[in-house]
Amino acid sequence: PDYSAIEDLIREDTALITLTHVNNETGAMLSPKRIADARRRKNPRTAIHLDCVQTLGKCPIDLREWGADMVSFSGHKIHCVKGVGLLYIKKGTRIEPLIVGGGQQRGMRSGTESPWLIRAFAVALTDAIDNMKESLPVIYECRRLLCDRIVGLDGIILSPTDASPYIVNASFGRFQSETLLHAMETHDVFISTISACTSKKKKMSHVLSAMRVPDSVARNAERFSISRLTTTAEISEVTRVLDWITEEYSLMK
């Protein structure tokens, strides 16, 4: 990330800085502490919000060191049911409620909460954190196996080398992204051509554009997602499928 550019954007009237800690397309990670330091230099009154949906249960989180005023998390990224999340609000941070009514949750969110969703989130979070350190060596090995094979097939790894190991963004020059996606689907291997949040918009990735990735490369980008439940055997199957599709495509040309 270009931290100097972020600092240049902070003005006297800047009320909020909101950033994603782990990018959901490339896995690129930013330093929350450097953002907090920039805020302190330019405008200490500016609040900081971090989207840590891709961070929870995958990377250590130190709220005290990070200096963020608000941090949001979501259950579905740690194998919990959809529809439940968590918002950390630093003591002393003042925000206005979006849902008003009966005054529940100290007036911050009126309406009846679902104890089942809350309990499910708590169980999933405990499981993810308890297994985070133990899972990392396998995750890094899965990433290595996948990246080595992609490069071996003349693919280009677009994720930074220091990115989260759970996300690999790559481009295959010989395939259109949709062609490879559907070919992989027939072998029960599911990848994505863009973030699931924006996949219906059919636009070029603004993330890759901001990284100055050439259009011809960005247009064929695919995202491979790894979870703590992924095994090296499964990654070997993914690489086998990639090999088979590449060979079949070469024979068709």
C-alpha positions as semicolon CSV with decimal commas, in nm:
position;residue;x (nm);y (nm);z (nm)
1;P;0,000;0,000;0,000
2;D;0,104;0,358;-0,066
3;Y;0,093;0,495;0,288
4;S;0,212;0,841;0,185
5;A;-0,083;0,868;-0,055
6;I;-0,322;0,769;0,224
7;E;-0,169;1,029;0,454
8;D;-0,201;1,296;0,185
9;L;-0,576;1,230;0,169
10;I;-0,629;1,304;0,539
11;R;-0,755;1,662;0,580
12;E;-0,877;1,878;0,867
13;D;-1,236;1,785;0,781
14;T;-1,173;1,411;0,740
15;A;-1,412;1,236;0,977
16;L;-1,339;0,872;0,898
17;I;-1,073;0,651;0,740
18;T;-1,207;0,309;0,645
19;L;-0,975;0,047;0,497
20;T;-0,959;-0,326;0,436
21;H;-0,683;-0,497;0,635
22;V;-0,652;-0,800;0,403
23;N;-0,760;-0,739;0,045
24;N;-1,020;-0,993;-0,059
25;E;-0,894;-1,022;-0,418
26;T;-0,516;-1,038;-0,381
27;G;-0,456;-1,102;-0,011
28;A;-0,242;-0,787;0,015
29;M;-0,210;-0,674;0,376
30;L;-0,171;-0,324;0,514
31;S;-0,015;-0,208;0,838
32;P;-0,285;-0,066;1,068
33;K;-0,019;0,092;1,289
34;R;0,118;0,296;0,997
35;I;-0,234;0,418;0,922
36;A;-0,280;0,515;1,287
37;D;0,056;0,698;1,285
38;A;-0,048;0,890;0,972
39;R;-0,377;0,984;1,137
40;R;-0,197;1,107;1,446
41;R;0,029;1,331;1,238
42;K;-0,240;1,477;1,013
43;N;-0,563;1,481;1,216
44;P;-0,592;1,295;1,548
45;R;-0,968;1,358;1,551
46;T;-1,021;1,135;1,248
47;A;-1,170;0,795;1,333
48;I;-1,030;0,474;1,181
49;H;-1,241;0,175;1,081
50;L;-1,083;-0,150;0,962
51;D;-1,261;-0,421;0,765
52;C;-1,102;-0,737;0,906
53;V;-1,338;-0,991;0,751
54;Q;-1,045;-1,167;0,577
55;T;-0,824;-1,139;0,885
56;L;-1,025;-1,308;1,157
57;G;-0,893;-1,651;1,249
58;K;-0,616;-1,623;0,989
59;C;-0,378;-1,354;1,115
60;P;-0,300;-1,229;1,467
61;I;-0,506;-0,926;1,566
62;D;-0,372;-0,673;1,818
63;L;-0,638;-0,405;1,865
64;R;-0,431;-0,212;2,116
65;E;-0,130;-0,185;1,884
66;W;-0,335;-0,119;1,573
67;G;-0,500;0,190;1,721
68;A;-0,826;0,152;1,524
69;D;-1,146;0,298;1,662
70;M;-1,373;0,041;1,498
71;V;-1,307;-0,304;1,352
72;S;-1,564;-0,522;1,176
73;F;-1,567;-0,900;1,138
74;S;-1,799;-1,151;0,970
75;G;-1,883;-1,507;1,067
76;H;-1,905;-1,660;0,721
77;K;-1,528;-1,632;0,667
78;I;-1,457;-1,862;0,963
79;H;-1,703;-2,138;0,863
80;C;-1,993;-1,992;1,058
81;V;-2,344;-1,949;0,919
82;K;-2,409;-1,634;0,718
83;G;-2,585;-1,337;0,871
84;V;-2,382;-1,272;1,185
85;G;-2,084;-1,049;1,251
86;L;-1,910;-0,842;1,512
87;L;-1,825;-0,475;1,538
88;Y;-1,554;-0,371;1,783
89;I;-1,592;-0,011;1,902
90;K;-1,310;0,139;2,103
91;K;-1,416;0,285;2,434
92;G;-1,484;0,656;2,394
93;T;-1,568;0,634;2,023
94;R;-1,905;0,793;1,954
95;I;-2,121;0,661;1,670
96;E;-2,485;0,707;1,579
97;P;-2,712;0,399;1,558
98;L;-2,846;0,298;1,216
99;I;-3,147;0,114;1,360
100;V;-3,350;0,290;1,627
101;G;-3,660;0,181;1,810
102;G;-3,687;0,001;2,142
103;G;-3,344;0,098;2,271
104;Q;-3,200;-0,252;2,284
105;Q;-2,822;-0,307;2,289
106;R;-2,774;0,018;2,482
107;G;-2,951;0,205;2,206
108;M;-2,699;0,103;1,939
109;R;-2,914;-0,155;1,758
110;S;-3,283;-0,184;1,833
111;G;-3,457;-0,510;1,758
112;T;-3,435;-0,868;1,880
113;E;-3,098;-1,038;1,840
114;S;-3,064;-1,406;1,747
115;P;-2,893;-1,593;2,032
116;W;-2,841;-1,890;1,800
117;L;-2,641;-1,684;1,551
118;I;-2,441;-1,523;1,831
119;R;-2,363;-1,863;1,982
120;A;-2,269;-2,005;1,642
121;F;-2,030;-1,714;1,587
122;A;-1,872;-1,765;1,930
123;V;-1,815;-2,138;1,865
124;A;-1,673;-2,077;1,515
125;L;-1,446;-1,798;1,643
126;T;-1,311;-2,009;1,929
127;D;-1,241;-2,297;1,691
128;A;-1,071;-2,070;1,434
129;I;-0,844;-1,898;1,688
130;D;-0,756;-2,222;1,870
131;N;-0,645;-2,381;1,541
132;M;-0,494;-2,076;1,369
133;K;-0,128;-2,131;1,457
134;E;-0,143;-2,507;1,398
135;S;-0,303;-2,459;1,054
136;L;-0,054;-2,207;0,917
137;P;0,227;-2,447;0,811
138;V;-0,021;-2,648;0,605
139;I;-0,169;-2,331;0,457
140;Y;0,174;-2,204;0,350
141;E;0,257;-2,541;0,195
142;C;-0,075;-2,538;0,006
143;R;0,005;-2,190;-0,124
144;R;0,356;-2,296;-0,227
145;L;0,232;-2,601;-0,417
146;L;-0,035;-2,399;-0,593
147;C;0,191;-2,107;-0,685
148;D;0,470;-2,334;-0,808
149;R;0,233;-2,513;-1,043
150;I;0,072;-2,193;-1,168
151;V;0,415;-2,050;-1,254
152;G;0,507;-2,384;-1,412
153;L;0,209;-2,343;-1,644
154;D;0,327;-1,993;-1,742
155;G;0,078;-1,826;-1,513
156;I;0,147;-1,497;-1,335
157;I;0,104;-1,464;-0,959
158;L;-0,057;-1,125;-0,894
159;S;-0,075;-1,154;-0,515
160;P;0,218;-0,990;-0,332
161;T;0,481;-1,223;-0,189
162;D;0,389;-1,108;0,164
163;A;0,015;-1,146;0,109
164;S;-0,217;-1,352;0,325
165;P;-0,147;-1,718;0,238
166;Y;-0,520;-1,784;0,214
167;I;-0,565;-1,597;-0,116
168;V;-0,379;-1,650;-0,444
169;N;-0,463;-1,424;-0,737
170;A;-0,317;-1,544;-1,066
171;S;-0,355;-1,480;-1,437
172;F;-0,330;-1,736;-1,716
173;G;-0,251;-1,571;-2,047
174;R;-0,364;-1,870;-2,253
175;F;-0,714;-1,878;-2,099
176;Q;-0,994;-1,629;-2,070
177;S;-1,093;-1,616;-1,705
178;E;-1,448;-1,742;-1,762
179;T;-1,321;-2,030;-1,976
180;L;-1,090;-2,158;-1,703
181;L;-1,349;-2,101;-1,432
182;H;-1,610;-2,316;-1,608
183;A;-1,355;-2,580;-1,707
184;M;-1,250;-2,613;-1,343
185;E;-1,614;-2,634;-1,234
186;T;-1,663;-2,950;-1,440
187;H;-1,400;-3,113;-1,217
188;D;-1,562;-2,981;-0,896
189;V;-1,290;-2,723;-0,844
190;F;-1,438;-2,382;-0,778
191;I;-1,242;-2,061;-0,823
192;S;-1,357;-1,705;-0,890
193;T;-1,277;-1,441;-1,145
194;I;-1,345;-1,151;-0,908
195;S;-1,469;-1,091;-0,554
196;A;-1,802;-1,263;-0,493
197;C;-1,936;-0,928;-0,368
198;T;-1,900;-0,772;-0,715
199;S;-1,906;-1,070;-0,953
200;K;-2,238;-0,973;-1,114
201;K;-2,112;-0,632;-1,222
202;K;-1,887;-0,781;-1,495
203;K;-1,628;-0,507;-1,458
204;M;-1,251;-0,511;-1,459
205;S;-1,114;-0,546;-1,107
206;H;-1,050;-0,198;-0,967
207;V;-0,796;-0,357;-0,730
208;L;-0,581;-0,490;-1,014
209;S;-0,625;-0,164;-1,203
210;A;-0,496;0,027;-0,901
211;M;-0,196;-0,211;-0,896
212;R;-0,133;-0,106;-1,258
213;V;-0,175;-0,462;-1,380
214;P;-0,210;-0,452;-1,763
215;D;-0,568;-0,499;-1,881
216;S;-0,473;-0,809;-2,080
217;V;-0,344;-0,971;-1,760
218;A;-0,615;-0,845;-1,526
219;R;-0,887;-0,963;-1,762
220;N;-0,773;-1,324;-1,717
221;A;-0,719;-1,311;-1,341
222;E;-0,852;-1,585;-1,117
223;R;-0,874;-1,603;-0,739
224;F;-0,791;-1,927;-0,557
225;S;-0,910;-1,931;-0,197
226;I;-0,760;-2,158;0,068
227;S;-0,914;-2,227;0,408
228;R;-0,768;-2,382;0,722
229;L;-0,955;-2,701;0,627
230;T;-0,780;-2,726;0,289
231;T;-0,532;-3,013;0,259
232;T;-0,223;-3,054;0,044
233;A;-0,397;-3,351;-0,120
234;E;-0,677;-3,120;-0,234
235;I;-0,427;-2,872;-0,374
236;S;-0,256;-3,157;-0,559
237;E;-0,593;-3,236;-0,715
238;V;-0,634;-2,872;-0,815
239;T;-0,293;-2,873;-0,985
240;R;-0,377;-3,203;-1,157
241;V;-0,695;-3,048;-1,297
242;L;-0,500;-2,742;-1,411
243;D;-0,251;-2,967;-1,588
244;W;-0,529;-3,163;-1,760
245;I;-0,716;-2,852;-1,877
246;T;-0,393;-2,697;-2,006
247;E;-0,310;-3,011;-2,203
248;E;-0,660;-3,040;-2,347
249;Y;-0,661;-2,673;-2,444
250;S;-0,325;-2,714;-2,620
251;L;-0,457;-3,009;-2,821
252;M;-0,759;-2,807;-2,931
253;K;-0,551;-2,522;-3,072
